[in-house]
Amino acid sequence: MNPASAERLRRQIAFITEVDKLKDVFRQTIVTQSRRPENSAEHSWHFALMIIVLAEHSNHQPLDVLRILKMVLIHDLVEIDAGDTFAYDVKNMADQHEREAKAATRIFGLLPPDQTAEFRALWDEFEEQKTPEAKFAAACDRFHPMLLNCLTDGHAWQKHGVTHDRVLARNAHVAAGSQAIWEYAVRLIDDAVAAGHLAPKP
């Protein structure tokens, strides 16, 4: 292997090694069986699988599913530095993008320059939510924790005193990526209120 190829491989392996840390970033949602906290790597895996299974329900067709999968698998790597920001934590959400953008610069910067640029462009595309792919990715990203909360008796919602109106307001832009998924989510949320797992609007 020539020196340039060896250095490229070294940087790629350094990145792969670094991102293993995502397995130790824990979220507010819990998994459905053991009821332990979900980690961000598990979220990324489940989120990616949702993209493959649900892509036909996007408002926009056809979709570049491979590009969405790349976005999904790198999107939360910034949480290694920035931590997971709970969707209803107004205080920490104020500087969330700034913290995560700084993390993106460091973490993606471990890669060779061409991959650094590609990964950062994909991360920025997800954040901007202007393309059909980014809109669908964002829709599934928001739907995933709602689904887990519905399947775990509203665990995170109850823990943090989240109410029905806040869930609807926080997640309404799911409809920009998939009207069908949003309508399904609204029914789940209404059922959670009826079951006493999500508090109604005060």
Rosetta constraint file for C-alpha pairs under 8 A:
AtomPair CA 1 CA 5 HARMONIC 6.22 0.50
AtomPair CA 1 CA 6 HARMONIC 6.12 0.50
AtomPair CA 2 CA 6 HARMONIC 6.15 0.50
AtomPair CA 3 CA 7 HARMONIC 6.11 0.50
AtomPair CA 4 CA 8 HARMONIC 6.19 0.50
AtomPair CA 5 CA 9 HARMONIC 6.16 0.50
AtomPair CA 6 CA 10 HARMONIC 6.12 0.50
AtomPair CA 7 CA 11 HARMONIC 6.25 0.50
AtomPair CA 8 CA 12 HARMONIC 6.28 0.50
AtomPair CA 8 CA 111 HARMONIC 7.83 0.50
AtomPair CA 8 CA 112 HARMONIC 5.91 0.50
AtomPair CA 9 CA 13 HARMONIC 6.10 0.50
AtomPair CA 10 CA 14 HARMONIC 6.12 0.50
AtomPair CA 11 CA 15 HARMONIC 6.29 0.50
AtomPair CA 11 CA 110 HARMONIC 6.03 0.50
AtomPair CA 11 CA 111 HARMONIC 5.27 0.50
AtomPair CA 11 CA 112 HARMONIC 6.22 0.50
AtomPair CA 12 CA 16 HARMONIC 6.29 0.50
AtomPair CA 12 CA 110 HARMONIC 7.37 0.50
AtomPair CA 12 CA 111 HARMONIC 5.40 0.50
AtomPair CA 12 CA 112 HARMONIC 6.96 0.50
AtomPair CA 13 CA 17 HARMONIC 6.01 0.50
AtomPair CA 14 CA 18 HARMONIC 6.14 0.50
AtomPair CA 14 CA 110 HARMONIC 6.79 0.50
AtomPair CA 14 CA 111 HARMONIC 7.75 0.50
AtomPair CA 15 CA 19 HARMONIC 6.23 0.50
AtomPair CA 15 CA 107 HARMONIC 7.23 0.50
AtomPair CA 15 CA 108 HARMONIC 7.59 0.50
AtomPair CA 15 CA 110 HARMONIC 5.55 0.50
AtomPair CA 15 CA 111 HARMONIC 6.07 0.50
AtomPair CA 16 CA 20 HARMONIC 6.74 0.50
AtomPair CA 17 CA 21 HARMONIC 7.97 0.50
AtomPair CA 18 CA 107 HARMONIC 7.87 0.50
AtomPair CA 19 CA 77 HARMONIC 6.58 0.50
AtomPair CA 19 CA 80 HARMONIC 7.44 0.50
AtomPair CA 21 CA 25 HARMONIC 7.21 0.50
AtomPair CA 21 CA 80 HARMONIC 6.26 0.50
AtomPair CA 22 CA 39 HARMONIC 7.46 0.50
AtomPair CA 22 CA 40 HARMONIC 5.97 0.50
AtomPair CA 22 CA 41 HARMONIC 5.54 0.50
AtomPair CA 22 CA 77 HARMONIC 6.40 0.50
AtomPair CA 22 CA 79 HARMONIC 7.07 0.50
AtomPair CA 22 CA 80 HARMONIC 5.56 0.50
AtomPair CA 23 CA 39 HARMONIC 5.77 0.50
AtomPair CA 23 CA 40 HARMONIC 6.25 0.50
AtomPair CA 23 CA 41 HARMONIC 5.12 0.50
AtomPair CA 23 CA 42 HARMONIC 7.45 0.50
AtomPair CA 24 CA 39 HARMONIC 6.42 0.50
AtomPair CA 24 CA 40 HARMONIC 7.68 0.50
AtomPair CA 25 CA 39 HARMONIC 5.44 0.50
AtomPair CA 25 CA 40 HARMONIC 5.65 0.50
AtomPair CA 25 CA 41 HARMONIC 7.84 0.50
AtomPair CA 25 CA 79 HARMONIC 7.04 0.50
AtomPair CA 25 CA 80 HARMONIC 6.67 0.50
AtomPair CA 25 CA 83 HARMONIC 6.65 0.50
AtomPair CA 25 CA 84 HARMONIC 6.96 0.50
AtomPair CA 26 CA 37 HARMONIC 6.25 0.50
AtomPair CA 26 CA 38 HARMONIC 5.85 0.50
AtomPair CA 26 CA 39 HARMONIC 4.17 0.50
AtomPair CA 26 CA 40 HARMONIC 5.99 0.50
AtomPair CA 26 CA 84 HARMONIC 7.09 0.50
AtomPair CA 27 CA 37 HARMONIC 6.23 0.50
AtomPair CA 27 CA 38 HARMONIC 5.60 0.50
AtomPair CA 27 CA 39 HARMONIC 5.65 0.50
AtomPair CA 27 CA 40 HARMONIC 6.46 0.50
AtomPair CA 27 CA 84 HARMONIC 6.16 0.50
AtomPair CA 27 CA 86 HARMONIC 7.51 0.50
AtomPair CA 28 CA 37 HARMONIC 6.53 0.50
AtomPair CA 28 CA 38 HARMONIC 7.33 0.50
AtomPair CA 28 CA 86 HARMONIC 6.73 0.50
AtomPair CA 28 CA 156 HARMONIC 5.85 0.50
AtomPair CA 29 CA 37 HARMONIC 5.97 0.50
AtomPair CA 29 CA 38 HARMONIC 5.88 0.50
AtomPair CA 29 CA 145 HARMONIC 6.47 0.50
AtomPair CA 29 CA 148 HARMONIC 6.71 0.50
AtomPair CA 29 CA 149 HARMONIC 6.68 0.50
AtomPair CA 29 CA 155 HARMONIC 7.14 0.50
AtomPair CA 29 CA 156 HARMONIC 5.74 0.50
AtomPair CA 30 CA 35 HARMONIC 5.24 0.50
AtomPair CA 30 CA 36 HARMONIC 5.26 0.50
AtomPair CA 30 CA 37 HARMONIC 4.21 0.50
AtomPair CA 30 CA 38 HARMONIC 4.98 0.50
AtomPair CA 30 CA 148 HARMONIC 7.10 0.50
AtomPair CA 30 CA 149 HARMONIC 7.76 0.50
AtomPair CA 30 CA 152 HARMONIC 7.27 0.50
AtomPair CA 30 CA 155 HARMONIC 7.38 0.50
AtomPair CA 30 CA 156 HARMONIC 7.79 0.50
AtomPair CA 31 CA 35 HARMONIC 5.00 0.50
AtomPair CA 31 CA 36 HARMONIC 5.84 0.50
AtomPair CA 31 CA 37 HARMONIC 6.28 0.50
AtomPair CA 31 CA 38 HARMONIC 5.56 0.50
AtomPair CA 31 CA 148 HARMONIC 7.04 0.50
AtomPair CA 31 CA 152 HARMONIC 7.68 0.50
AtomPair CA 32 CA 148 HARMONIC 6.94 0.50
AtomPair CA 32 CA 151 HARMONIC 6.38 0.50
AtomPair CA 32 CA 152 HARMONIC 5.92 0.50
AtomPair CA 35 CA 152 HARMONIC 7.60 0.50
AtomPair CA 38 CA 42 HARMONIC 6.52 0.50
AtomPair CA 38 CA 43 HARMONIC 7.00 0.50
AtomPair CA 39 CA 43 HARMONIC 6.45 0.50
AtomPair CA 40 CA 44 HARMONIC 6.18 0.50
AtomPair CA 40 CA 76 HARMONIC 6.98 0.50
AtomPair CA 40 CA 79 HARMONIC 7.93 0.50
AtomPair CA 40 CA 84 HARMONIC 7.80 0.50
AtomPair CA 41 CA 45 HARMONIC 6.33 0.50
AtomPair CA 42 CA 46 HARMONIC 6.19 0.50
AtomPair CA 43 CA 47 HARMONIC 5.81 0.50
AtomPair CA 44 CA 48 HARMONIC 6.01 0.50
AtomPair CA 44 CA 72 HARMONIC 6.45 0.50
AtomPair CA 44 CA 73 HARMONIC 5.83 0.50
AtomPair CA 44 CA 76 HARMONIC 7.20 0.50
AtomPair CA 45 CA 49 HARMONIC 6.32 0.50
AtomPair CA 45 CA 73 HARMONIC 7.44 0.50
AtomPair CA 46 CA 50 HARMONIC 6.22 0.50
AtomPair CA 47 CA 51 HARMONIC 6.46 0.50
AtomPair CA 47 CA 72 HARMONIC 7.06 0.50
AtomPair CA 47 CA 140 HARMONIC 6.73 0.50
AtomPair CA 47 CA 141 HARMONIC 6.43 0.50
AtomPair CA 47 CA 144 HARMONIC 6.69 0.50
AtomPair CA 48 CA 52 HARMONIC 6.66 0.50
AtomPair CA 48 CA 69 HARMONIC 5.86 0.50
AtomPair CA 48 CA 72 HARMONIC 6.04 0.50
AtomPair CA 48 CA 73 HARMONIC 6.95 0.50
AtomPair CA 49 CA 53 HARMONIC 6.25 0.50
AtomPair CA 50 CA 54 HARMONIC 5.69 0.50
AtomPair CA 50 CA 55 HARMONIC 7.87 0.50
AtomPair CA 50 CA 140 HARMONIC 6.96 0.50
AtomPair CA 51 CA 55 HARMONIC 5.44 0.50
AtomPair CA 51 CA 65 HARMONIC 7.45 0.50
AtomPair CA 51 CA 68 HARMONIC 7.58 0.50
AtomPair CA 51 CA 69 HARMONIC 7.20 0.50
AtomPair CA 51 CA 137 HARMONIC 7.18 0.50
AtomPair CA 51 CA 140 HARMONIC 6.97 0.50
AtomPair CA 52 CA 65 HARMONIC 7.15 0.50
AtomPair CA 54 CA 58 HARMONIC 7.55 0.50
AtomPair CA 55 CA 63 HARMONIC 7.53 0.50
AtomPair CA 55 CA 65 HARMONIC 7.43 0.50
AtomPair CA 55 CA 136 HARMONIC 7.94 0.50
AtomPair CA 56 CA 61 HARMONIC 7.79 0.50
AtomPair CA 57 CA 178 HARMONIC 6.08 0.50
AtomPair CA 57 CA 179 HARMONIC 7.98 0.50
AtomPair CA 57 CA 180 HARMONIC 6.36 0.50
AtomPair CA 57 CA 181 HARMONIC 7.14 0.50
AtomPair CA 58 CA 136 HARMONIC 6.09 0.50
AtomPair CA 58 CA 177 HARMONIC 5.80 0.50
AtomPair CA 58 CA 178 HARMONIC 4.69 0.50
AtomPair CA 58 CA 179 HARMONIC 7.68 0.50
AtomPair CA 58 CA 180 HARMONIC 7.90 0.50
AtomPair CA 59 CA 136 HARMONIC 7.91 0.50
AtomPair CA 59 CA 176 HARMONIC 7.44 0.50
AtomPair CA 59 CA 177 HARMONIC 5.74 0.50
AtomPair CA 59 CA 178 HARMONIC 4.99 0.50
AtomPair CA 59 CA 179 HARMONIC 6.62 0.50
AtomPair CA 60 CA 132 HARMONIC 5.98 0.50
AtomPair CA 60 CA 177 HARMONIC 7.61 0.50
AtomPair CA 63 CA 132 HARMONIC 7.17 0.50
AtomPair CA 63 CA 133 HARMONIC 6.28 0.50
AtomPair CA 64 CA 68 HARMONIC 6.54 0.50
AtomPair CA 64 CA 133 HARMONIC 6.70 0.50
AtomPair CA 65 CA 69 HARMONIC 6.16 0.50
AtomPair CA 65 CA 133 HARMONIC 7.53 0.50
AtomPair CA 66 CA 70 HARMONIC 6.33 0.50
AtomPair CA 67 CA 71 HARMONIC 6.32 0.50
AtomPair CA 67 CA 133 HARMONIC 7.49 0.50
AtomPair CA 68 CA 72 HARMONIC 6.09 0.50
AtomPair CA 68 CA 133 HARMONIC 5.75 0.50
AtomPair CA 68 CA 134 HARMONIC 6.99 0.50
AtomPair CA 68 CA 137 HARMONIC 6.36 0.50
AtomPair CA 69 CA 73 HARMONIC 6.10 0.50
AtomPair CA 70 CA 74 HARMONIC 6.35 0.50
AtomPair CA 70 CA 122 HARMONIC 7.43 0.50
AtomPair CA 71 CA 75 HARMONIC 5.65 0.50
AtomPair CA 71 CA 119 HARMONIC 7.93 0.50
AtomPair CA 71 CA 122 HARMONIC 5.50 0.50
AtomPair CA 71 CA 123 HARMONIC 6.13 0.50
AtomPair CA 71 CA 126 HARMONIC 6.56 0.50
AtomPair CA 71 CA 134 HARMONIC 8.00 0.50
AtomPair CA 71 CA 137 HARMONIC 7.77 0.50
AtomPair CA 72 CA 76 HARMONIC 7.57 0.50
AtomPair CA 72 CA 137 HARMONIC 6.93 0.50
AtomPair CA 73 CA 77 HARMONIC 7.82 0.50
AtomPair CA 74 CA 119 HARMONIC 7.26 0.50
AtomPair CA 74 CA 123 HARMONIC 7.00 0.50
AtomPair CA 75 CA 123 HARMONIC 5.74 0.50
AtomPair CA 75 CA 126 HARMONIC 7.47 0.50
AtomPair CA 77 CA 104 HARMONIC 7.69 0.50
AtomPair CA 77 CA 107 HARMONIC 7.73 0.50
AtomPair CA 78 CA 82 HARMONIC 6.05 0.50
AtomPair CA 78 CA 83 HARMONIC 7.63 0.50
AtomPair CA 78 CA 100 HARMONIC 5.44 0.50
AtomPair CA 78 CA 101 HARMONIC 7.61 0.50
AtomPair CA 78 CA 103 HARMONIC 5.08 0.50
AtomPair CA 78 CA 104 HARMONIC 5.44 0.50
AtomPair CA 78 CA 107 HARMONIC 7.14 0.50
AtomPair CA 79 CA 83 HARMONIC 4.22 0.50
AtomPair CA 79 CA 84 HARMONIC 5.52 0.50
AtomPair CA 79 CA 100 HARMONIC 7.02 0.50
AtomPair CA 79 CA 103 HARMONIC 7.65 0.50
AtomPair CA 80 CA 103 HARMONIC 7.76 0.50
AtomPair CA 81 CA 100 HARMONIC 7.61 0.50
AtomPair CA 81 CA 103 HARMONIC 5.67 0.50
AtomPair CA 82 CA 96 HARMONIC 7.77 0.50
AtomPair CA 82 CA 99 HARMONIC 5.68 0.50
AtomPair CA 82 CA 100 HARMONIC 5.62 0.50
AtomPair CA 82 CA 103 HARMONIC 6.51 0.50
AtomPair CA 85 CA 89 HARMONIC 6.96 0.50
AtomPair CA 85 CA 92 HARMONIC 6.55 0.50
AtomPair CA 85 CA 93 HARMONIC 6.63 0.50
AtomPair CA 85 CA 96 HARMONIC 7.18 0.50
AtomPair CA 86 CA 93 HARMONIC 7.94 0.50
AtomPair CA 87 CA 93 HARMONIC 7.71 0.50
AtomPair CA 87 CA 170 HARMONIC 7.65 0.50
AtomPair CA 88 CA 162 HARMONIC 7.57 0.50
AtomPair CA 88 CA 170 HARMONIC 7.82 0.50
AtomPair CA 89 CA 93 HARMONIC 6.07 0.50
AtomPair CA 90 CA 94 HARMONIC 6.47 0.50
AtomPair CA 92 CA 96 HARMONIC 6.26 0.50
AtomPair CA 93 CA 97 HARMONIC 7.79 0.50
AtomPair CA 95 CA 99 HARMONIC 6.24 0.50
AtomPair CA 96 CA 100 HARMONIC 6.06 0.50
AtomPair CA 97 CA 101 HARMONIC 5.87 0.50
AtomPair CA 98 CA 102 HARMONIC 6.31 0.50
AtomPair CA 99 CA 103 HARMONIC 6.37 0.50
AtomPair CA 100 CA 104 HARMONIC 6.09 0.50
AtomPair CA 101 CA 105 HARMONIC 6.35 0.50
AtomPair CA 102 CA 106 HARMONIC 6.58 0.50
AtomPair CA 103 CA 107 HARMONIC 6.00 0.50
AtomPair CA 104 CA 108 HARMONIC 5.65 0.50
AtomPair CA 104 CA 109 HARMONIC 7.70 0.50
AtomPair CA 104 CA 120 HARMONIC 6.90 0.50
AtomPair CA 104 CA 123 HARMONIC 7.96 0.50
AtomPair CA 105 CA 109 HARMONIC 5.66 0.50
AtomPair CA 105 CA 120 HARMONIC 7.59 0.50
AtomPair CA 106 CA 110 HARMONIC 6.82 0.50
AtomPair CA 107 CA 111 HARMONIC 7.94 0.50
AtomPair CA 108 CA 115 HARMONIC 7.76 0.50
AtomPair CA 108 CA 116 HARMONIC 5.02 0.50
AtomPair CA 108 CA 119 HARMONIC 6.57 0.50
AtomPair CA 108 CA 120 HARMONIC 6.76 0.50
AtomPair CA 109 CA 113 HARMONIC 7.38 0.50
AtomPair CA 109 CA 116 HARMONIC 5.47 0.50
AtomPair CA 110 CA 116 HARMONIC 7.42 0.50
AtomPair CA 111 CA 115 HARMONIC 5.96 0.50
AtomPair CA 111 CA 116 HARMONIC 5.39 0.50
AtomPair CA 112 CA 116 HARMONIC 6.06 0.50
AtomPair CA 113 CA 117 HARMONIC 6.18 0.50
AtomPair CA 114 CA 118 HARMONIC 6.27 0.50
AtomPair CA 115 CA 119 HARMONIC 5.93 0.50
AtomPair CA 116 CA 120 HARMONIC 6.09 0.50
AtomPair CA 117 CA 121 HARMONIC 6.07 0.50
AtomPair CA 118 CA 122 HARMONIC 6.28 0.50
AtomPair CA 119 CA 123 HARMONIC 6.12 0.50
AtomPair CA 120 CA 124 HARMONIC 6.04 0.50
AtomPair CA 121 CA 125 HARMONIC 6.07 0.50
AtomPair CA 122 CA 126 HARMONIC 6.31 0.50
AtomPair CA 123 CA 127 HARMONIC 6.34 0.50
AtomPair CA 124 CA 128 HARMONIC 6.10 0.50
AtomPair CA 125 CA 129 HARMONIC 6.24 0.50
AtomPair CA 125 CA 130 HARMONIC 7.27 0.50
AtomPair CA 125 CA 131 HARMONIC 7.37 0.50
AtomPair CA 125 CA 134 HARMONIC 6.30 0.50
AtomPair CA 126 CA 134 HARMONIC 4.75 0.50
AtomPair CA 126 CA 135 HARMONIC 7.63 0.50
AtomPair CA 126 CA 137 HARMONIC 7.23 0.50
AtomPair CA 126 CA 138 HARMONIC 7.15 0.50
AtomPair CA 127 CA 134 HARMONIC 7.71 0.50
AtomPair CA 128 CA 134 HARMONIC 7.64 0.50
AtomPair CA 129 CA 134 HARMONIC 4.83 0.50
AtomPair CA 129 CA 135 HARMONIC 5.11 0.50
AtomPair CA 129 CA 138 HARMONIC 7.17 0.50
AtomPair CA 130 CA 134 HARMONIC 6.45 0.50
AtomPair CA 130 CA 135 HARMONIC 6.58 0.50
AtomPair CA 131 CA 135 HARMONIC 6.19 0.50
AtomPair CA 132 CA 136 HARMONIC 6.21 0.50
AtomPair CA 132 CA 177 HARMONIC 7.04 0.50
AtomPair CA 133 CA 137 HARMONIC 6.11 0.50
AtomPair CA 134 CA 138 HARMONIC 6.04 0.50
AtomPair CA 135 CA 139 HARMONIC 6.15 0.50
AtomPair CA 135 CA 174 HARMONIC 7.91 0.50
AtomPair CA 135 CA 176 HARMONIC 6.31 0.50
AtomPair CA 135 CA 177 HARMONIC 4.57 0.50
AtomPair CA 136 CA 140 HARMONIC 6.34 0.50
AtomPair CA 136 CA 174 HARMONIC 7.83 0.50
AtomPair CA 136 CA 176 HARMONIC 7.64 0.50
AtomPair CA 136 CA 177 HARMONIC 4.15 0.50
AtomPair CA 136 CA 178 HARMONIC 6.50 0.50
AtomPair CA 137 CA 141 HARMONIC 6.09 0.50
AtomPair CA 137 CA 177 HARMONIC 7.50 0.50
AtomPair CA 138 CA 142 HARMONIC 6.24 0.50
AtomPair CA 138 CA 174 HARMONIC 6.93 0.50
AtomPair CA 138 CA 177 HARMONIC 7.15 0.50
AtomPair CA 139 CA 143 HARMONIC 6.13 0.50
AtomPair CA 139 CA 173 HARMONIC 7.03 0.50
AtomPair CA 139 CA 174 HARMONIC 4.10 0.50
AtomPair CA 139 CA 175 HARMONIC 7.08 0.50
AtomPair CA 139 CA 176 HARMONIC 7.32 0.50
AtomPair CA 139 CA 177 HARMONIC 5.28 0.50
AtomPair CA 139 CA 178 HARMONIC 6.61 0.50
AtomPair CA 139 CA 181 HARMONIC 7.97 0.50
AtomPair CA 140 CA 144 HARMONIC 5.99 0.50
AtomPair CA 140 CA 174 HARMONIC 7.35 0.50
AtomPair CA 141 CA 145 HARMONIC 7.55 0.50
AtomPair CA 142 CA 146 HARMONIC 6.82 0.50
AtomPair CA 142 CA 171 HARMONIC 6.27 0.50
AtomPair CA 142 CA 174 HARMONIC 6.75 0.50
AtomPair CA 143 CA 147 HARMONIC 6.09 0.50
AtomPair CA 143 CA 171 HARMONIC 7.77 0.50
AtomPair CA 143 CA 174 HARMONIC 7.23 0.50
AtomPair CA 143 CA 181 HARMONIC 7.76 0.50
AtomPair CA 143 CA 182 HARMONIC 7.93 0.50
AtomPair CA 143 CA 185 HARMONIC 7.05 0.50
AtomPair CA 144 CA 148 HARMONIC 6.37 0.50
AtomPair CA 145 CA 149 HARMONIC 6.03 0.50
AtomPair CA 146 CA 150 HARMONIC 6.21 0.50
AtomPair CA 146 CA 185 HARMONIC 7.50 0.50
AtomPair CA 146 CA 189 HARMONIC 7.94 0.50
AtomPair CA 147 CA 151 HARMONIC 6.22 0.50
AtomPair CA 147 CA 185 HARMONIC 7.61 0.50
AtomPair CA 147 CA 188 HARMONIC 7.79 0.50
AtomPair CA 148 CA 152 HARMONIC 6.12 0.50
AtomPair CA 149 CA 153 HARMONIC 6.29 0.50
AtomPair CA 149 CA 154 HARMONIC 4.51 0.50
AtomPair CA 149 CA 155 HARMONIC 5.84 0.50
AtomPair CA 149 CA 156 HARMONIC 6.49 0.50
AtomPair CA 149 CA 157 HARMONIC 7.13 0.50
AtomPair CA 150 CA 154 HARMONIC 5.44 0.50
AtomPair CA 150 CA 188 HARMONIC 6.80 0.50
AtomPair CA 150 CA 189 HARMONIC 7.19 0.50
AtomPair CA 150 CA 192 HARMONIC 6.25 0.50
AtomPair CA 150 CA 197 HARMONIC 7.73 0.50
AtomPair CA 153 CA 192 HARMONIC 7.47 0.50
AtomPair CA 153 CA 197 HARMONIC 5.15 0.50
AtomPair CA 154 CA 158 HARMONIC 5.84 0.50
AtomPair CA 154 CA 192 HARMONIC 7.19 0.50
AtomPair CA 154 CA 197 HARMONIC 4.80 0.50
AtomPair CA 154 CA 198 HARMONIC 5.91 0.50
AtomPair CA 155 CA 159 HARMONIC 6.11 0.50
AtomPair CA 155 CA 197 HARMONIC 7.80 0.50
AtomPair CA 156 CA 160 HARMONIC 6.19 0.50
AtomPair CA 157 CA 161 HARMONIC 5.85 0.50
AtomPair CA 157 CA 162 HARMONIC 4.75 0.50
AtomPair CA 157 CA 163 HARMONIC 7.26 0.50
AtomPair CA 157 CA 197 HARMONIC 7.99 0.50
AtomPair CA 157 CA 198 HARMONIC 6.51 0.50
AtomPair CA 158 CA 162 HARMONIC 6.27 0.50
AtomPair CA 158 CA 197 HARMONIC 7.12 0.50
AtomPair CA 158 CA 198 HARMONIC 6.64 0.50
AtomPair CA 158 CA 199 HARMONIC 7.71 0.50
AtomPair CA 161 CA 199 HARMONIC 7.75 0.50
AtomPair CA 162 CA 166 HARMONIC 6.55 0.50
AtomPair CA 162 CA 167 HARMONIC 7.23 0.50
AtomPair CA 162 CA 198 HARMONIC 7.32 0.50
AtomPair CA 162 CA 199 HARMONIC 7.02 0.50
AtomPair CA 163 CA 167 HARMONIC 6.50 0.50
AtomPair CA 163 CA 198 HARMONIC 6.13 0.50
AtomPair CA 163 CA 199 HARMONIC 4.80 0.50
AtomPair CA 163 CA 200 HARMONIC 5.54 0.50
AtomPair CA 163 CA 201 HARMONIC 5.64 0.50
AtomPair CA 163 CA 202 HARMONIC 7.59 0.50
AtomPair CA 164 CA 168 HARMONIC 6.40 0.50
AtomPair CA 164 CA 189 HARMONIC 7.38 0.50
AtomPair CA 164 CA 193 HARMONIC 7.13 0.50
AtomPair CA 164 CA 198 HARMONIC 6.25 0.50
AtomPair CA 164 CA 199 HARMONIC 5.93 0.50
AtomPair CA 164 CA 200 HARMONIC 4.96 0.50
AtomPair CA 164 CA 201 HARMONIC 5.49 0.50
AtomPair CA 165 CA 169 HARMONIC 6.11 0.50
AtomPair CA 165 CA 200 HARMONIC 7.18 0.50
AtomPair CA 165 CA 201 HARMONIC 5.40 0.50
AtomPair CA 166 CA 170 HARMONIC 5.90 0.50
AtomPair CA 166 CA 201 HARMONIC 7.99 0.50
AtomPair CA 167 CA 171 HARMONIC 6.13 0.50
AtomPair CA 168 CA 172 HARMONIC 5.63 0.50
AtomPair CA 168 CA 186 HARMONIC 7.65 0.50
AtomPair CA 172 CA 182 HARMONIC 7.41 0.50
AtomPair CA 173 CA 177 HARMONIC 7.45 0.50
AtomPair CA 174 CA 178 HARMONIC 6.16 0.50
AtomPair CA 174 CA 179 HARMONIC 7.25 0.50
AtomPair CA 174 CA 181 HARMONIC 7.37 0.50
AtomPair CA 174 CA 182 HARMONIC 5.64 0.50
AtomPair CA 175 CA 179 HARMONIC 4.34 0.50
AtomPair CA 175 CA 180 HARMONIC 7.55 0.50
AtomPair CA 175 CA 181 HARMONIC 7.24 0.50
AtomPair CA 175 CA 182 HARMONIC 5.17 0.50
AtomPair CA 175 CA 183 HARMONIC 7.93 0.50
AtomPair CA 178 CA 182 HARMONIC 6.29 0.50
AtomPair CA 179 CA 183 HARMONIC 6.16 0.50
AtomPair CA 180 CA 184 HARMONIC 6.30 0.50
AtomPair CA 181 CA 185 HARMONIC 6.05 0.50
AtomPair CA 182 CA 186 HARMONIC 6.15 0.50
AtomPair CA 183 CA 187 HARMONIC 6.48 0.50
AtomPair CA 184 CA 188 HARMONIC 6.43 0.50
AtomPair CA 185 CA 189 HARMONIC 6.13 0.50
AtomPair CA 186 CA 190 HARMONIC 6.10 0.50
AtomPair CA 187 CA 191 HARMONIC 6.16 0.50
AtomPair CA 188 CA 192 HARMONIC 6.21 0.50
AtomPair CA 189 CA 193 HARMONIC 6.42 0.50
AtomPair CA 189 CA 198 HARMONIC 7.69 0.50
AtomPair CA 190 CA 194 HARMONIC 6.31 0.50
AtomPair CA 191 CA 195 HARMONIC 6.12 0.50
AtomPair CA 192 CA 196 HARMONIC 6.23 0.50
AtomPair CA 192 CA 197 HARMONIC 5.04 0.50
AtomPair CA 192 CA 198 HARMONIC 5.46 0.50
AtomPair CA 193 CA 197 HARMONIC 5.76 0.50
AtomPair CA 193 CA 198 HARMONIC 4.66 0.50
AtomPair CA 193 CA 199 HARMONIC 6.02 0.50
AtomPair CA 193 CA 200 HARMONIC 6.25 0.50
